[in-house]
Structures are given as structure tokens and as C-alpha cells.
Amino acid sequence: MCFTVAIIRKGVLMTAEEYYKSLPVIREKNIKQVVPKFPDFYLVSGFSYPKLPILKDDGIFMLQWGLIPSWIKDTESAHDIRSKTLNAMGETVFEKPSFRNNINSHRCLLPVSGFYEWRDLNGLKYPYYIQSNEGEMFTLGAIYDIWLDKLTGEMLETFSIITTAANPLMEKIHNLKKRMPLIVSEKDEEKWLDRSLKREQIAELIKPFPDKVMKAHTISRNASNAGFPRNVPEITKEVIYPELIHEDSSLF
């Protein structure tokens, strides 16, 4: 699954400017309004329900991670469901009540610098930082919804990251559940945002990203400690674990 990501402001600004050039619907004034207010995130957990910059077909907006379906009736139910909707499985996204309407018309992209997953070896967890070889930033396929809190009148826009089966690299890292986030290739980004796509066309885009254009390295176990100040540049730095090197060499 995908519950932690990294987003660095410089990269987000570069991505926003790139989208302004490539997608006419993303207006320059929107970029200037959103990006300067956005903090650096070296590690942010979905379980803190952060607001992150989301690319939609009509601009860049700050949405909260943890999708609340529009049909949720009360605040208690809204708070309860969002911990279960940080991710949406690509294989069932067209059927699940929380997602099936949104996958057709509410698709969006989350630009990230990287994401994190944990590998299990002999009962111990080893954190990895995973990136794309194609550039400083890449995008994760997501869906969003708008929920009205009838008590306060507040409109909440929230999102969920789509996941797929793991590619060979991610099978090695996320070796228990063998899942990965949906990484949308640069050539398919504009298509993902196109509301006119039919179901079959959308389904074709939901597939594992090629491992040959990805890279990953192990990082400090502090990444697993919610009590540690993890939102620091050092959290992404490589840390070598001899036991993993021995394990990998024994496999070949």
C-alpha cells in the first residue's frame, strides 16, 4: 500500500510550472496562490490526514488525504472511514461504494518526490525510500470526492491514492502484501485527468509502473518511529543494513 510520501517544495513548484505549460486548464494564478503556502514534506504520513497539493483537470488545489465519500451522513462516520480510504485498490476501485463514482469522473494526481515502503526480513522491518528515474518529481494516480459536513456547513475535499499489484522491485521491498501506488507515466498524466475517458480506457491506465525506471534505497529505522521528528531532509538518506546485503546475495 502507500501511506507515506515525500514532497519537496522546489519539486512541487517545478512540477506546477511544468503542468502550466502542458495543461492549459491549470492556470498560472492558481500555481502562485497554492505553492508558496505549501511546506516541505520529507516524510508525511497519510494517517495524519495532511492537506497536499493535488492536480485536477481545472487546477492545483490543497486536498486532505483520506477520502470521505459524498454520501457519508455524519461527522463521526466521516472520521471513521478516512483511515480506511487512504488507498483504493485498482482491482476493485470500480466496484467499491466509496470509490466507484469517483474513478469515473473525479480522478486527480498527487505529485511526489518519492514514497516509502517497508521490507520484512526475519520479523524485522526495513524502510525504503523509492523514487522515479525519470525526474525529481513524478505523479501518483488518485481519486477525490467532496463531502458536506451538515453540522458546520464545511465542504471537505479529500483524496485516495490508487494502488496496484507490485512490480518486481516492489515485490522485493513490500514483500508481504506486494502492493505499490499507481504511478502515472508522464505521457499518461493528461489522459488520467480527462473526464471523458470510458471505463475501459481508465482501467488500461491502472497497472504497475515499470521497475526499470525506478530506484530505491534503505533508510534509517527512525522512519518507522512516529515519535521521532521524521520530517527532516536526513530521513531520505541511505542507510546500509549488512543483513539485507547478505540476504540479497544469497538469492542469486
Beta strands, then each sheet from edge to edge (+ up, - down):
strand 1: 4-7
strand 2: 41-45
strand 3: 51-56
strand 4: 59-65
strand 5: 87-89
strand 6: 107-112
strand 7: 114-121
strand 8: 124-132
strand 9: 138-148
strand 10: 155-165
strand 11: 179-181
strand 12: 183-184
strand 13: 214-218
sheet 1: 2+ 1- 7+ 8- 13+
sheet 2: 3+ 4- 10- 5-
sheet 3: 3+ 4- 10- 9+ 6-
sheet 4: 3+ 4- 10- 11+
sheet 5: 3+ 4- 10- 9+ 12-
end
